[in-house]
Amino acid sequence: MNVKKYILGKPIETEAVVCEVETAAGSCPYFDMDEERMEIRCRLGKDDIVYGLGQQVRGINKRGWKYTSFCSDDPNHTENKVSLYGAHNFLVVDGEQKFGIFLDTPEKVAFDVGYTWGDVLAIQLFSWNAKCYIIEGESAYGIVKSFRKMIGQSYIPPKWAFGFGQSRWGYRNQQDIEEVLAGYEEHDFPLDMIYLDIDYMDQYMDFTVDGEKFPDFPKFVEKMKGKGIHLVPIIDAGVKMKEGYDVYEEGITEGYFCKDEEGKDFVGAVWPGRVHFPDMLNDRARRWFGEKYKVLLDQGIEGFWNDMNEPAIFYSEKHLGEVFERLEGYKGQNLDINSFFEMKGLVQGVSNYGEDYKGFYHNYRGERVCHEKVHNLYGYYMTRSAGEAFESLEPDKRILLFSRASYIGMHRYGGIWMGDNHSWWFHLLLNIKMLANLNMCGFLYTGADLGGFGSDATEDLLMRWYALGIFTPLMRNHSAAGTRRQETYQFADAEGFRGILRLRYMLLPYLYSEYMKAVLRDDLYARPLAFVYPEDERAKRVEDQLAIGESIMIAPVYEQNARGRYVYLPEEMKLYRMRSPEDMDEEILGKGDHYVRAEVNEVLVFVRKGHLVPVAKAGKRVADIDMGDLRCLGYVEEGNKGYELYDDDGYSRICSLEGHIHVINGNGEALRETDC
């Protein structure tokens, strides 16, 4: 790796980078440094493409907009936003000069990628304290792979977590869960997971289960496992302030919560009302919180999703008091346009109020640190707390774990979902683009809330989203309370949904193999076409098609009422127009532009020339997939070397490819053992 590290000021250690990189002498190449303005700048060529920033709005090419790394609780992912749930300060400039930059700082960072000046990349720090890594290479793809080696191996979930999962905020009790499973069983839909949102908790308290809603939770977990279903509960960042609640009492006694300016436990509010936030940056507090997951592990749970860990704050007691006081002044007034909107903004600004993040503190490595200085680490370290705990609590087993908020480095401990999106067609397109940029930052286990979390889904939107979702490692249908029910069986075209879901299970040998090879080789599972065809200028500008693994290109339909779409092929490919594992057409398409028809129940799968895609007989659970009975789709020629297939037991912790790969031919038969 050709990597140089430059130290700006006195940066806070994040542990995002795991390999040793010596500090370079002299000035940072490519960039002009302006310490007084706390800004670094470089020129962009007219045709330069800028990749990166992980979970952000807009395209694969980030050029032409401004972005801020500050983990933010905002479900409205519209083009005018600058921050989402993750903070991923990695960019690659691909032009005559090719280089990557990673600004390793947990504070807010602003990226002006040709927004103010079209030919300038300007990065503003909010304090002159960061590690600046410059990565050089011959290609953007090569630079990304070097960066991936720097930051360490991506998280590996259990194999069952590659199945389909159903979720909704609003599954209130055991009966609701059983009704959901019955709906899937009645329509013969595959399903491996049902998620438990905040409704399962006792008064929204972490690591508790409401005994009235779930009278014998361990027995219920075991019953669901007997049917092949894993229950995956949510864990939130805020701990309810309630006497007698063990997590609260222990946190108070041991001093494990974040403090306010006066050294008292900071009081914010989320789902349960008033809460304290565990100090995830305090090593002792982080270990303590992680060990609490044992409460649910001991009841048979094998997967979790961490939420509200930006951290989201509905209000702080201090600021809420200030707002109530100011609202008194509006009583009896004739509210004109100015005073009305001032009052409205005052109320709407209570949640995630910027000053609140300046008002509490962490004990980080023995020093008192203002939260604002380390804000972007909170979700990362919350998930790290669980990931590290699992290493001792379940040393021989993989546990499903993913998070909403994240920073680079968290990818080693868990995945992420793409946040609380909406049932909007342009969010489907955004997910396609976000998938590639998240892979560049190490987040391979990821996926969107299929159908959209907020708003009301339509049948065609959900089905088109599934056509993308069958290729994302995390495949989950999730929606908010109060929105239209969007379980697959709620819609009329059961046959269409069944066919697409069964395609996921048919393709699982390939998807799992490509995921694991990407993890263990520090590679990408989902790549922009530019990384596969770096000499093809057309391919560099395509953002609504992706390479999935080595063999497949996908081109999802993302427009309402569309009966197909235009596709650019950088090379000759075989198109499989799939409706179910038993119902598909195939044709050869030459290099160039094509209009490809795709009915709403059809999935377009393009297979590259000379490549194979191992598939299995579709089952209703991942455990049903018979890896000893495979066949191959593909576009092979005489002399094809076969496909390098990875497989394992799906539960054991894996650190290398050794012993898990063999080469298969077009009939799915093993050719020879590979020395790894």
C-alpha positions in Angstrom: 0.0 0.0 0.0 1.3 3.5 -0.9 -0.2 5.4 2.1 1.1 8.5 3.9 -0.2 9.8 7.2 -0.1 13.5 8.2 -0.9 14.7 11.7 -3.0 17.9 12.0 -2.9 19.3 15.5 -3.7 16.8 18.2 -6.2 14.3 16.9 -8.4 12.1 19.0 -7.8 8.4 18.5 -10.7 6.7 16.8 -9.2 3.2 16.1 -10.6 3.4 12.6 -7.3 2.4 11.1 -5.8 -1.0 12.2 -2.5 -1.1 10.3 0.6 0.8 11.2 1.2 3.8 9.0 4.3 5.9 9.7 3.8 9.7 10.0 5.2 11.4 6.9 7.4 14.5 6.9 6.7 17.6 4.9 3.5 18.9 3.4 0.5 16.9 2.4 0.5 16.2 -1.3 -2.4 17.2 -3.6 -3.8 19.6 -1.0 -3.2 23.1 0.1 -3.5 23.5 3.8 -5.0 26.6 5.4 -4.6 26.1 9.2 -6.2 29.5 9.9 -9.4 28.7 8.0 -9.1 25.1 9.1 -9.5 24.0 5.5 -7.7 21.9 3.0 -8.2 22.3 -0.8 -7.3 20.7 -4.0 -8.0 21.3 -7.7 -10.3 19.0 -9.6 -9.9 18.3 -13.3 -12.9 18.9 -15.6 -13.6 15.2 -15.9 -12.5 14.0 -12.4 -14.9 11.7 -10.6 -15.1 11.8 -6.8 -16.1 8.6 -5.0 -16.8 7.9 -1.4 -18.5 9.4 1.7 -20.4 6.1 2.3 -23.9 6.9 3.6 -24.8 10.2 1.9 -27.3 11.7 -0.4 -27.0 12.0 -4.2 -24.9 9.9 -6.5 -22.0 7.5 -6.7 -20.0 10.5 -8.0 -20.2 13.0 -5.1 -19.2 16.0 -7.2 -21.3 19.1 -7.4 -22.7 19.1 -3.8 -21.8 19.8 -0.2 -21.8 17.2 2.5 -21.3 17.2 6.3 -20.1 14.3 8.3 -22.2 14.6 11.5 -24.3 11.5 12.3 -27.9 12.9 12.1 -31.3 11.5 12.9 -33.2 12.7 9.8 -35.5 10.3 7.8 -36.1 12.7 5.0 -33.3 11.9 2.7 -33.9 14.6 0.2 -31.3 16.1 -2.2 -31.0 19.3 -0.1 -29.7 17.4 2.9 -26.0 17.3 3.8 -25.9 14.7 6.6 -27.4 11.3 7.2 -26.9 8.7 9.9 -23.2 7.8 9.1 -20.0 9.7 9.1 -17.5 8.2 6.5 -14.8 10.7 5.7 -13.2 8.8 2.8 -13.0 10.2 -0.8 -11.3 9.0 -3.9 -10.4 11.4 -6.7 -10.3 9.6 -10.1 -8.8 11.6 -12.9 -5.4 12.3 -14.3 -4.3 12.2 -10.7 -5.6 9.4 -8.7 -5.6 9.5 -4.9 -7.7 8.8 -1.9 -8.0 10.8 1.3 -9.3 9.7 4.7 -9.8 12.4 7.4 -9.8 10.5 10.6 -11.5 12.8 13.1 -14.7 12.2 15.2 -15.7 15.8 14.9 -17.9 17.4 12.3 -16.2 17.7 8.8 -17.7 19.6 5.8 -16.9 18.5 2.2 -17.5 21.0 -0.6 -17.0 18.8 -3.6 -17.2 21.3 -6.4 -20.2 23.0 -5.0 -18.9 26.5 -4.4 -16.2 26.3 -7.1 -16.7 23.6 -9.7 -13.0 22.8 -9.9 -12.2 22.8 -6.2 -12.6 20.1 -3.5 -12.6 21.9 -0.2 -12.7 20.1 3.2 -13.3 22.1 6.3 -12.5 20.9 9.7 -14.2 22.3 12.8 -10.9 22.1 14.7 -7.4 21.6 13.3 -7.1 18.1 14.8 -7.2 15.1 12.5 -5.1 12.3 11.0 -5.0 12.8 7.2 -4.2 9.7 5.2 -3.3 10.0 1.5 -3.6 6.8 -0.5 -2.1 6.6 -4.0 -2.6 4.0 -6.6 -3.0 3.3 -10.3 -6.8 3.1 -10.2 -9.7 4.2 -8.1 -10.5 0.6 -7.4 -7.0 -0.2 -6.3 -7.0 2.8 -3.9 -10.3 1.6 -2.4 -8.8 -1.9 -1.8 -5.8 -0.3 -0.2 -8.0 1.7 2.1 -10.0 -1.4 2.9 -6.8 -3.1 4.1 -6.0 -0.1 6.3 -9.2 -0.2 8.2 -9.5 -4.0 8.7 -11.8 -6.9 7.8 -15.5 -6.3 7.4 -18.1 -7.9 9.7 -19.3 -11.4 8.9 -22.9 -12.2 9.9 -24.3 -15.8 10.3 -25.4 -17.3 7.0 -29.1 -17.2 8.1 -28.8 -13.4 8.1 -28.7 -13.6 4.3 -32.3 -14.8 4.3 -35.3 -12.5 4.0 -36.6 -10.6 7.1 -39.9 -9.0 8.0 -40.0 -6.0 10.3 -42.4 -3.3 11.4 -42.7 -0.8 14.2 -46.0 -1.9 15.5 -45.7 -5.6 16.1 -47.0 -5.3 19.7 -47.0 -8.8 21.1 -46.5 -12.5 20.6 -49.8 -12.8 18.8 -48.8 -10.2 16.2 -45.6 -12.0 15.5 -47.4 -15.3 15.0 -49.9 -13.7 12.7 -47.1 -12.3 10.5 -45.5 -15.8 10.3 -48.9 -17.3 9.5 -49.3 -14.8 6.7 -46.0 -15.8 5.1 -46.7 -19.5 5.6 -50.1 -19.3 4.1 -48.7 -17.8 0.9 -45.6 -20.1 0.9 -43.2 -17.1 1.0 -39.6 -17.7 2.2 -38.7 -16.1 5.5 -35.9 -16.4 8.0 -36.2 -13.4 10.4 -38.9 -11.4 12.1 -37.6 -8.2 13.8 -38.8 -6.8 17.1 -39.0 -3.0 17.2 -39.4 -1.1 20.4 -42.9 -2.6 21.2 -41.4 -5.8 22.7 -39.7 -3.9 25.5 -41.1 -3.2 29.0 -41.7 0.6 29.0 -39.0 1.0 26.3 -36.3 -0.2 28.6 -33.2 -1.8 27.0 -32.6 -5.5 27.7 -36.2 -6.0 29.0 -39.2 -7.9 27.5 -42.8 -7.0 28.4 -44.1 -10.0 30.3 -47.7 -9.3 29.4 -47.0 -9.1 25.7 -44.6 -12.1 25.8 -45.6 -14.3 28.8 -42.7 -16.7 28.3 -40.2 -15.1 26.0 -37.5 -17.8 26.0 -40.1 -20.5 25.2 -41.5 -18.3 22.4 -38.0 -17.7 20.9 -37.4 -21.5 21.0 -40.8 -22.1 19.4 -40.0 -19.7 16.5 -36.6 -21.3 16.0 -38.3 -24.6 15.7 -40.1 -23.1 12.8 -36.9 -21.8 11.3 -37.5 -18.2 12.3 -34.9 -16.0 14.2 -36.3 -13.1 16.2 -34.1 -10.0 16.1 -34.8 -7.4 18.7 -33.8 -3.7 18.7 -31.6 -2.0 21.3 -31.6 1.8 21.8 -28.9 4.1 23.0 -30.9 5.8 25.8 -31.4 4.1 29.2 -34.7 5.0 31.0 -34.4 6.8 34.3 -36.4 4.5 36.5 -35.7 3.4 40.1 -35.4 -0.4 40.3 -34.4 -0.8 36.7 -31.0 -2.6 37.0 -29.3 -1.0 34.0 -30.2 2.4 35.2 -29.2 1.7 38.8 -25.9 0.1 37.9 -25.1 3.0 35.5 -25.7 5.5 38.2 -23.7 3.6 40.9 -20.7 3.0 38.6 -20.7 6.4 36.9 -21.2 4.9 33.5 -23.4 7.7 32.0 -22.4 10.8 30.1 -22.2 13.9 32.3 -23.4 17.5 31.9 -21.4 20.6 32.5 -21.8 20.3 36.3 -20.7 16.7 36.4 -24.2 15.3 36.9 -25.7 12.6 34.7 -26.9 14.3 31.5 -30.7 14.0 31.0 -32.0 13.7 27.5 -35.1 12.0 26.2 -36.1 9.4 23.6 -38.8 6.7 23.5 -39.1 6.1 27.3 -39.0 9.9 28.0 -36.1 11.0 30.2 -33.0 8.9 29.7 -29.3 8.8 30.4 -26.8 8.0 27.7 -24.2 5.3 28.5 -20.7 6.7 28.0 -19.7 4.4 25.1 -16.3 6.0 24.9 -15.5 5.0 28.5 -13.8 1.6 28.2 -15.4 0.3 31.4 -18.9 1.6 30.6 -18.7 0.2 27.1 -17.8 -3.3 28.4 -20.6 -3.1 30.9 -23.2 -2.1 28.3 -22.0 -4.8 25.9 -22.3 -7.5 28.6 -26.0 -6.5 29.0 -26.7 -8.2 25.6 -26.3 -11.5 27.5 -29.7 -11.0 29.0 -31.3 -11.6 25.6 -28.6 -14.1 24.4 -29.5 -16.3 27.3 -33.1 -16.3 26.1 -32.1 -17.7 22.8 -31.7 -14.5 20.7 -28.9 -14.6 18.1 -29.2 -11.2 16.4 -29.7 -7.5 17.3 -30.1 -4.1 15.6 -28.8 -1.0 17.4 -30.9 2.2 16.9 -31.1 5.9 17.9 -27.4 5.9 18.4 -26.3 9.1 16.6 -27.4 9.7 19.5 -30.9 10.9 18.7 -32.3 13.3 21.3 -36.0 14.2 21.4 -35.2 16.9 23.8 -32.9 17.8 26.7 -34.5 18.9 30.0 -32.5 22.1 29.9 -33.4 23.2 26.4 -37.0 22.1 26.7 -37.3 24.4 29.7 -35.9 27.3 27.7 -38.4 26.6 24.9 -41.4 26.5 27.3 -40.3 29.8 28.8 -40.0 31.5 25.4 -43.4 30.1 24.3 -45.0 32.0 27.1 -44.1 35.2 25.3 -46.2 34.3 22.3 -49.4 34.1 24.2 -51.9 36.8 23.2 -49.8 38.0 20.3 -51.0 38.6 16.8 -48.6 36.2 15.2 -47.5 37.5 11.8 -45.4 35.7 9.2 -42.2 36.4 11.1 -43.3 35.6 14.7 -45.4 32.6 13.6 -42.5 30.9 11.8 -40.1 31.9 14.6 -42.4 30.1 17.1 -42.8 27.1 14.8 -39.1 26.8 14.3 -38.5 27.0 18.1 -40.8 24.0 18.7 -39.5 22.0 15.7 -35.9 22.6 16.7 -36.3 20.9 20.1 -35.2 17.5 18.7 -31.5 16.9 18.0 -30.8 20.5 19.0 -27.2 21.4 18.1 -26.4 23.0 21.5 -27.4 19.8 23.3 -24.5 18.0 21.8 -22.2 20.6 23.3 -23.8 20.1 26.7 -22.6 16.7 27.8 -19.3 15.0 28.2 -17.4 11.7 28.0 -14.6 10.1 30.0 -12.4 9.1 27.0 -9.1 7.6 27.9 -9.1 9.3 31.3 -9.9 12.8 29.9 -13.2 14.8 30.0 -14.2 15.3 26.4 -17.2 17.3 25.1 -19.5 15.1 23.1 -19.4 17.4 20.1 -15.7 16.6 19.8 -16.4 12.8 19.5 -20.0 12.8 18.2 -19.4 10.6 15.2 -17.9 7.8 17.4 -21.0 7.2 19.5 -22.9 4.8 17.2 -19.6 3.1 16.2 -18.7 2.5 19.9 -22.2 1.4 20.9 -22.0 -1.3 18.2 -18.4 -2.1 19.2 -19.6 -2.6 22.8 -21.8 -5.4 21.6 -19.4 -6.9 19.0 -16.6 -7.1 21.6 -18.9 -8.6 24.1 -20.0 -11.3 21.7 -16.4 -12.4 21.3 -16.4 -13.6 24.9 -20.1 -14.3 25.4 -20.4 -16.3 22.2 -16.8 -17.1 21.1 -17.7 -19.9 18.7 -20.8 -18.3 17.0 -21.5 -15.4 14.8 -24.2 -13.0 16.0 -26.2 -10.8 13.7 -25.5 -7.2 14.5 -26.2 -4.0 12.6 -26.6 -0.3 13.5 -28.2 2.9 12.3 -25.3 5.4 13.1 -21.7 4.5 12.2 -18.2 5.8 11.6 -15.5 4.0 9.6 -14.1 1.3 11.9 -17.6 0.2 13.0 -17.7 -2.0 9.9 -15.5 -4.5 11.8 -18.2 -5.1 14.4 -21.5 -5.0 12.5 -23.3 -3.8 9.4 -25.7 -0.9 8.9 -29.1 -0.5 7.4 -29.5 2.5 5.2 -31.7 4.4 7.6 -35.3 5.4 8.0 -36.1 6.0 4.4 -39.5 6.6 2.7 -41.8 4.9 0.2 -40.4 7.2 -2.5 -39.2 6.0 -5.9 -36.1 8.2 -5.7 -35.1 6.5 -2.5 -35.0 3.2 -4.4 -32.5 4.9 -6.8 -30.6 6.4 -3.9 -30.2 3.0 -2.3 -28.6 1.7 -5.5 -26.0 4.4 -5.5 -25.4 4.3 -1.7 -24.7 0.6 -1.8 -21.5 1.1 -3.8 -20.2 4.0 -1.7 -20.9 2.1 1.5 -18.9 -0.9 0.2 -15.9 1.4 -0.4 -16.0 2.4 3.3 -16.1 -1.3 4.5 -19.8 -1.6 5.1 -20.6 -4.8 3.1 -23.5 -6.1 5.3 -26.0 -3.5 4.4 -29.4 -2.9 2.8 -32.4 -0.6 2.7 -35.8 -0.8 4.4 -37.4 -2.4 1.4 -40.6 -0.6 0.5 -39.7 2.4 2.6 -39.9 2.9 6.3 -42.1 6.1 6.2 -45.0 6.9 3.9 -47.3 4.4 2.2 -45.8 1.8 -0.2 -47.5 0.6 -3.4 -47.4 -2.9 -4.7 -45.2 -1.9 -7.7 -42.8 0.1 -5.6 -42.3 -2.8 -3.2 -41.8 -5.4 -5.9 -39.3 -3.2 -7.8 -37.5 -2.6 -4.5 -37.4 -6.4 -3.9 -35.8 -6.8 -7.3 -32.9 -4.7 -5.9 -33.1 -6.2 -2.4 -32.5 -9.8 -3.4 -28.9 -8.7 -4.2 -28.3 -6.7 -0.9 -26.7 -8.8 1.9 -29.2 -7.4 4.4 -32.7 -8.0 2.9 -35.4 -6.6 5.2 -38.9 -5.2 4.7 -39.4 -2.6 7.4 -42.1 0.1 7.9 -43.3 2.6 10.5 -46.4 2.5 12.7 -49.2 4.4 11.0 -48.1 3.6 7.5 -49.8 1.2 5.1 -49.1 -2.4 6.1 -46.5 -3.7 3.6 -45.8 -7.3 4.5 -45.5 -9.2 1.2 -48.8 -11.0 1.8 -50.8 -7.7 2.1 -50.7 -7.3 -1.7 -52.6 -8.9 -4.5 -49.8 -10.3 -6.6 -48.7 -13.1 -4.3 -47.3 -15.1 -7.1 -45.1 -12.3 -8.3 -43.7 -11.6 -4.8 -43.2 -15.4 -4.1 -41.2 -15.7 -7.3 -38.9 -12.8 -6.5 -38.3 -13.9 -2.9 -37.5 -17.5 -4.1 -35.0 -16.0 -6.5 -33.1 -14.6 -3.5 -32.8 -18.1 -2.0 -31.9 -19.6 -5.4 -29.1 -17.1 -5.8 -27.9 -17.5 -2.2 -24.8 -19.8 -3.0 -23.5 -17.1 -5.3 -24.4 -14.1 -3.1 -22.9 -15.6 0.1 -19.8 -16.8 -1.8 -19.2 -13.3 -3.3 -19.8 -11.6 0.1 -17.3 -13.8 1.9 -14.7 -13.6 -0.7 -15.0 -9.8 -0.6 -14.7 -9.7 3.2 -11.7 -12.0 3.3 -9.9 -10.4 0.4 -10.6 -6.8 1.5 -12.6 -6.4 -1.7 -16.0 -5.0 -2.7 -19.2 -7.0 -2.9 -21.0 -4.2 -4.9 -19.0 -2.1 -7.3 -19.7 0.8 -9.7 -19.2 -0.2 -13.3 -16.2 2.1 -13.5 -14.3 -0.2 -11.2 -14.9 -3.2 -13.4 -14.4 -1.3 -16.7 -11.9 1.5 -15.9 -11.1 2.2 -19.5 -14.7 2.6 -20.6 -15.6 6.3 -20.4 -19.3 5.5 -20.7 -19.2 3.0 -17.8 -17.7 5.6 -15.6 -20.9 7.8 -15.9 -23.3 5.0 -15.2 -24.7 5.2 -11.7 -27.9 3.1 -11.8 -26.3 -0.2 -12.6 -23.9 -2.2 -10.3 -21.6 -5.1 -10.5 -22.5 -7.7 -7.8 -19.6 -9.9 -7.2 -17.5 -11.1 -10.2 -20.2 -12.4 -12.5 -23.4 -10.4 -12.2 -24.4 -6.9 -13.3 -27.8 -5.6 -12.1 -29.9 -2.8 -13.5 -33.0 -2.3 -11.3 -36.1 -0.5 -12.5 -36.7 2.5 -10.3 -39.5 4.5 -12.0 -43.2 4.2 -11.4 -45.2 2.6 -14.3 -42.1 1.7 -16.2 -42.2 -1.5 -18.3 -38.5 -1.6 -18.8 -35.4 0.7 -18.8 -32.4 1.7 -20.8 -29.2 -0.3 -20.0 -25.6 0.3 -21.0 -23.5 -2.9 -21.5 -19.7 -2.3 -21.4 -19.3 -5.8 -22.9 -21.5 -8.6 -24.4 -23.6 -10.2 -21.7 -26.3 -12.8 -21.2 -29.5 -11.4 -19.9 -31.7 -13.5 -17.6 -35.1 -12.1 -17.3 -36.2 -13.9 -14.1 -39.7 -14.3 -12.6 -39.0 -17.2 -10.4 -36.4 -20.0 -10.2 -38.6 -22.0 -12.6 -39.6 -19.2 -14.9 -36.9 -17.2 -16.7 -35.9 -16.3 -20.2 -32.4 -15.7 -21.5 -30.8 -13.9 -24.4 -27.4 -12.6 -25.5 -27.1 -8.8 -25.8 -24.1 -7.1 -27.4 -22.0 -4.3 -26.1 -23.8 -0.9 -26.1 -27.1 0.7 -25.3 -30.3 -1.3 -25.1 -33.9 -0.8 -24.0 -34.7 -3.8 -21.9 -38.3 -4.6 -21.1 -39.0 -5.7 -17.5 -42.5 -6.3 -16.2 -43.1 -5.4 -12.6 -42.6 -9.1 -11.5 -39.4 -9.5 -13.5 -35.8 -9.2 -12.3 -33.1 -8.3 -14.8 -29.8 -10.3 -14.2 -26.9 -9.7 -16.5 -24.1 -12.3 -16.5 -20.7 -11.3 -17.8 -19.1 -13.3 -20.6 -17.0 -16.2 -19.3 -18.6 -16.2 -15.9 -20.7 -18.5 -13.9 -23.4 -18.0 -11.2 -23.9 -21.0 -8.9 -27.6 -21.4 -7.8 -29.5 -23.9 -5.6 -33.0 -25.2 -5.4 -34.9 -22.4 -3.6 -36.1 -23.2 -0.1 -38.2 -21.4 2.5 -35.3 -21.0 4.9 -31.6 -20.5 4.4 -31.1 -23.8 6.3 -33.0 -25.5 3.5 -30.4 -24.6 0.8 -28.5 -27.7 -0.3 -25.0 -26.6 -1.2 -24.3 -30.1 -2.4 -26.9 -29.8 -5.1 -26.0 -26.8 -7.3 -26.2 -25.9 -10.9 -24.8 -22.9 -12.7 -26.3 -20.1 -14.8 -23.8 -18.3 -16.9 -22.3 -17.3 -20.1 -19.4 -19.6 -20.6 -17.1 -20.5 -23.4 -14.9 -23.6 -24.1 -12.0 -23.5 -21.7 -13.7 -21.6 -19.0 -11.9 -22.1 -15.7 -15.0 -22.5 -13.6 -16.2 -20.6 -10.6 -14.5 -20.3 -7.2 -17.2 -21.2 -4.7 -16.9 -20.3 -1.1 -19.0 -22.1 1.6 -18.9 -22.8 5.3 -21.1 -23.9 8.2 -22.6 -20.5 8.5 -22.1 -20.1 12.2 -18.5 -20.5 13.1 -16.2 -17.4 13.2 -14.1 -17.3 10.0 -10.8 -15.4 9.5 -9.5 -16.8 6.2 -10.5 -18.5 3.0 -8.4 -21.6 3.7 -10.4 -24.8 3.5 -13.6 -23.1 2.4 -13.2 -22.7 -1.4 -13.4 -25.1 -4.3 -13.8 -24.7 -8.0 -17.0 -25.8 -9.7 -17.8 -26.2 -13.4 -20.9 -25.1 -15.3 -22.8 -28.1 -13.9 -22.1 -27.1 -10.3 -19.6 -30.0 -9.9 -16.3 -29.6 -8.0 -13.3 -29.6 -10.4 -10.4 -29.5 -8.0 -9.4 -28.4 -4.5 -7.8 -25.0 -4.5 -4.8 -24.3 -2.3 -5.7 -21.1 -0.5 
